[in-house]
Structures are given as structure tokens and as C-alpha cells.
């Protein structure tokens, strides 16, 4: 199966992750600003299911979102802002317990502390790159090793022994 360069780059980007500035701290007497950054990575299967559940609850497709006017985009953000930030938080908190316990806190931080342009770009980038394609090799393997399908070699051995 041949893979194109763009898909390989997308896979590498999801494995390395997309870094977001989560919180900027500036002390009153220091000139330096510290930035706490978090990394969005490819979520595990459980979080992919959680994200898919939230995405389906939005009731729109990615193509429809791209066609939104400015007013429609703002109305969509008002209606689904919490859900969108929770979907981003699930890519940061990738574990079972962290997805349940820490994701709502990280989603709140994303809503209130991450600049808008970073949020929108992260959502666009992750939506474009995210897929369940990495599980296709597992389904092909399961199909080939189906225990209910008789193997040709097993049939020959049975005929000899009879």
C-alpha cells in the first residue's frame, strides 16, 4: 500500500504533537514572561471515541463549518464552545482517568487563557489530520487471521489423516 508524503507528514505531526501556549505568567518585577505550553497528540482509542461522540453531538460536518459566515461562526462558537474546548482538552489529557478528571479543567483553561487564533488553528489542524486510519491495519490483520475461515493448509492435513 503506497502512502503519499502529505499523509506521512500528518502522521509524524500527530505523533510529535502540536504545542499550544496554555498559560502566560508575568511577575510584577520581572521583565520575562513564562509560558506554560501543552502538547496535543494523537489520542488513544478511548479518547477517539469520546471525541467522536462530542463531534457527532455538534450536528454539523467539517464542510459545513468551513462554509460558515462570520455571524454563523460566532453563533456556532456560542452554542458549542464548551464542547469544542473539551475536544481539544481530550487530545492533551490522553489517559482514561486524566480524560475524565483533568480534561474539564484543561478545557476551562483553553477557553479562558489560550488566544483565539491558537484555538482555531489547533482545531482546524487537528480536524484535518485526525483520523482512525491507523486502525485499518488491525482490521486487515483480523480479517486475514479469522479463526472461522478454514485455512487451505489445514484442509490438506485433515485429508491425509483421514
Secondary structure, 3 states (H helix, E strand, C coil): CCCCHHHHHHHHHHHHCEEEEEEEEECCCCCCEEEEEEEECCCCHHHHHHHHHHHHHHCCCHHHHHCCCHHHHHHHHHHHHHHHHHHHHHHHCCCHHHHHHCHHHHHHHHHHHCCHHHHHHHHHHHHHHCCCHHHHHHHHHHHHCCCCCCCHHHHHHHHHHC
